[in-house]
Amino acid sequence: MYVPPRSRESRIPILQQAVDDLRFGTLVTVADGAPCATHLPMMIDVSATPNGTLIGHIARQNPQWQNAAGPVAGIALFVGPNFYVTPSWYATKAETGKVVPTWNYIAVEARGSVEFFHDRDRLLSLVERLTAAQESGREVPWGVSDAPGSYIEQMLGAIVGFAMPIDALEGAWKLGQQKSDADRAGVADGVAASFDDPNVRALLPLLRPAPARKIP
């Protein structure tokens, strides 16, 4: 993906944490010159490889795995909190009028080779891990073993697992870093007044200008 240098985020732990927080993205693979995309939840295993490994599953009826004779090149895209920026928030609008709308966002791209697998025990382990991660915040977590065994076997037969060791991981934190302190403060104030979404509001510390350093 195109990332302006001022918006580039390359710290692996920050990117891994963003993927773990978002968990839902788009898996794109290419087979026989044709791209195929699936929107789905994914989990990052940070212990598997230096950059981590993405794991998940797709429907057995999905042609994405059927078109792959073996491991295929893949890209996983995750889009985080994002919002429209009106020129009315900028201090520069009142000063010169030389402002235009934009969109601020966080996005992460992972690249690697995708392996699809059908092994029953590996699929069960994958589903148990994904479920445990999503249910961890609930007072009474649901577990795979809560469902009848015959039903789980039926469900396992309807999916195909995948793993993508991440060869490259990069992010775009496009949050108006190039703007003046006054314009950044205006955007932060605009977001604070306009959005109730906690994910967008969580960006406020990053939107505001950095506090001035005191000289000893």
C-alpha positions as CSV (number, residue, x, y, z in Angstrom):
1,M,0.0,0.0,0.0
2,Y,1.1,3.6,-0.5
3,V,2.2,5.2,2.7
4,P,3.5,8.8,2.8
5,P,6.8,8.8,4.8
6,R,5.3,11.1,7.5
7,S,2.5,8.6,8.0
8,R,4.6,5.4,8.1
9,E,4.5,3.2,11.1
10,S,7.2,0.5,11.1
11,R,7.5,-0.6,14.7
12,I,6.6,-4.3,14.7
13,P,5.1,-4.5,18.2
14,I,2.9,-1.5,17.5
15,L,1.7,-3.1,14.2
16,Q,1.1,-6.5,15.8
17,Q,-0.9,-4.9,18.6
18,A,-3.0,-3.0,16.0
19,V,-3.8,-6.3,14.2
20,D,-4.6,-8.0,17.5
21,D,-6.9,-5.1,18.4
22,L,-8.7,-5.0,15.0
23,R,-8.9,-8.7,14.3
24,F,-11.2,-8.3,11.3
25,G,-9.7,-7.6,7.9
26,T,-9.5,-8.6,4.2
27,L,-7.4,-11.6,3.0
28,V,-6.3,-11.2,-0.7
29,T,-4.6,-13.9,-2.6
30,V,-3.6,-14.4,-6.3
31,A,-3.8,-17.6,-8.1
32,D,-3.5,-18.1,-11.9
33,G,-3.2,-14.3,-12.2
34,A,-6.6,-13.6,-10.7
35,P,-7.0,-11.9,-7.3
36,C,-9.5,-13.2,-4.8
37,A,-10.6,-11.5,-1.5
38,T,-12.4,-12.6,1.6
39,H,-13.5,-10.4,4.5
40,L,-13.0,-12.3,7.8
41,P,-11.7,-12.4,11.3
42,M,-8.0,-13.2,11.7
43,M,-5.7,-13.7,14.7
44,I,-2.0,-13.0,14.9
45,D,0.3,-15.4,16.6
46,V,3.3,-13.3,17.6
47,S,5.3,-16.2,18.8
48,A,5.4,-18.2,15.5
49,T,7.7,-16.0,13.4
50,P,9.6,-12.7,13.8
51,N,6.8,-10.7,12.4
52,G,4.0,-13.1,13.5
53,T,1.7,-15.4,11.6
54,L,-1.9,-14.7,10.7
55,I,-4.3,-17.6,11.2
56,G,-8.0,-18.0,10.4
57,H,-10.5,-20.0,8.3
58,I,-12.8,-19.6,5.3
59,A,-15.8,-21.5,4.0
60,R,-15.0,-24.7,2.2
61,Q,-17.3,-23.4,-0.6
62,N,-15.1,-20.3,-1.0
63,P,-13.1,-20.5,-4.3
64,Q,-10.2,-18.7,-2.7
65,W,-8.6,-21.9,-1.5
66,Q,-9.9,-24.0,-4.4
67,N,-7.8,-21.9,-6.8
68,A,-4.6,-22.4,-4.8
69,A,-2.6,-25.5,-5.8
70,G,-0.2,-24.8,-2.9
71,P,1.0,-21.9,-0.9
72,V,0.1,-18.6,-2.7
73,A,1.1,-15.0,-2.3
74,G,-1.2,-13.1,0.0
75,I,-1.9,-9.7,1.5
76,A,-4.0,-9.1,4.6
77,L,-5.4,-5.6,5.1
78,F,-6.7,-4.2,8.4
79,V,-8.4,-0.8,8.6
80,G,-8.7,0.8,12.0
81,P,-10.4,3.9,13.3
82,N,-11.0,6.5,10.6
83,F,-12.9,9.7,10.1
84,Y,-13.7,12.5,7.8
85,V,-11.8,15.8,8.4
86,T,-13.8,19.0,7.5
87,P,-11.7,22.1,6.6
88,S,-13.9,23.9,9.2
89,W,-11.8,22.4,11.9
90,Y,-8.5,24.0,10.7
91,A,-7.3,27.3,12.1
92,T,-5.8,27.9,8.6
93,K,-9.3,28.1,7.2
94,A,-9.9,31.4,9.0
95,E,-6.4,32.6,8.2
96,T,-6.0,31.9,4.5
97,G,-8.8,29.6,3.4
98,K,-6.2,27.3,1.8
99,V,-7.5,24.1,3.2
100,V,-9.4,21.1,1.7
101,P,-11.2,18.1,3.2
102,T,-9.3,14.8,4.0
103,W,-9.7,11.5,5.7
104,N,-7.6,10.4,8.7
105,Y,-7.1,6.7,9.4
106,I,-5.0,3.8,10.7
107,A,-4.3,0.9,8.4
108,V,-2.0,-2.2,8.5
109,E,-0.9,-4.4,5.7
110,A,0.7,-7.8,6.1
111,R,2.3,-9.8,3.3
112,G,3.3,-13.4,3.2
113,S,2.6,-16.8,1.7
114,V,-0.8,-18.3,2.5
115,E,-1.1,-22.0,3.2
116,F,-4.6,-23.5,3.3
117,F,-5.1,-26.7,5.3
118,H,-7.8,-29.3,6.0
119,D,-6.4,-31.4,8.8
120,R,-9.2,-32.0,11.3
121,D,-7.1,-31.7,14.5
122,R,-5.4,-28.6,13.3
123,L,-8.7,-27.1,12.4
124,L,-10.2,-27.8,15.8
125,S,-7.2,-26.3,17.5
126,L,-7.5,-23.2,15.3
127,V,-11.2,-22.8,16.1
128,E,-10.6,-23.2,19.8
129,R,-7.9,-20.5,19.7
130,L,-10.0,-18.1,17.8
131,T,-13.0,-18.7,20.0
132,A,-11.0,-18.3,23.2
133,A,-9.5,-15.0,22.0
134,Q,-12.9,-13.5,21.2
135,E,-14.7,-14.9,24.3
136,S,-12.0,-13.9,26.8
137,G,-13.7,-10.7,27.8
138,R,-17.0,-12.3,28.6
139,E,-18.1,-13.2,32.2
140,V,-19.1,-16.7,31.1
141,P,-17.0,-17.5,28.0
142,W,-18.5,-19.8,25.4
143,G,-16.3,-22.7,24.4
144,V,-16.3,-25.0,21.5
145,S,-16.9,-28.0,23.8
146,D,-20.2,-26.4,24.8
147,A,-21.7,-27.5,21.5
148,P,-22.5,-31.2,20.7
149,G,-19.5,-33.0,19.3
150,S,-21.3,-34.2,16.2
151,Y,-22.3,-30.6,15.4
152,I,-18.7,-29.4,15.8
153,E,-17.5,-32.2,13.5
154,Q,-20.1,-31.0,10.9
155,M,-18.9,-27.4,11.2
156,L,-15.3,-28.4,10.9
157,G,-16.1,-30.1,7.6
158,A,-17.5,-26.8,6.3
159,I,-14.3,-24.8,6.7
160,V,-10.7,-24.6,5.5
161,G,-8.0,-23.2,7.7
162,F,-5.1,-21.0,6.6
163,A,-1.8,-19.7,8.0
164,M,0.2,-16.8,6.6
165,P,3.7,-16.3,8.1
166,I,4.2,-12.5,7.8
167,D,7.2,-11.6,5.6
168,A,6.5,-7.9,5.7
169,L,4.3,-5.7,8.0
170,E,3.8,-2.0,7.7
171,G,1.3,0.6,8.8
172,A,-0.2,3.9,7.8
173,W,-1.0,6.3,10.7
174,K,-2.4,9.2,8.7
175,L,-3.4,11.6,11.5
176,G,-2.4,15.0,10.2
177,Q,1.2,14.9,11.4
178,Q,2.2,17.5,8.8
179,K,-0.3,20.1,10.0
180,S,0.5,23.0,12.2
181,D,-0.1,22.7,16.0
182,A,-3.1,25.0,15.6
183,D,-4.7,22.9,12.9
184,R,-4.0,19.7,14.8
185,A,-5.6,21.1,17.9
186,G,-8.6,22.1,15.8
187,V,-9.0,18.6,14.4
188,A,-8.7,17.1,17.9
189,D,-11.3,19.5,19.3
190,G,-13.6,18.7,16.3
191,V,-13.3,14.9,16.8
192,A,-13.9,15.3,20.6
193,A,-17.1,17.3,19.8
194,S,-18.4,15.2,16.9
195,F,-17.7,11.5,17.6
196,D,-19.0,9.2,20.3
197,D,-17.3,6.2,18.8
198,P,-14.7,5.2,21.5
199,N,-12.4,3.8,18.8
200,V,-12.2,7.2,17.1
201,R,-12.0,9.1,20.4
202,A,-9.0,6.9,21.4
203,L,-7.0,8.6,18.7
204,L,-7.3,12.0,20.5
205,P,-3.8,11.8,22.2
206,L,-2.3,11.1,18.7
207,L,-4.2,13.9,17.1
208,R,-3.3,16.7,19.5
209,P,0.1,18.5,19.0
210,A,2.9,17.2,21.1
211,P,3.4,19.2,24.3
212,A,6.2,21.7,24.2
213,R,9.4,20.4,26.0
214,K,10.5,22.5,28.9
215,I,14.1,23.6,28.8
216,P,15.9,22.8,32.0
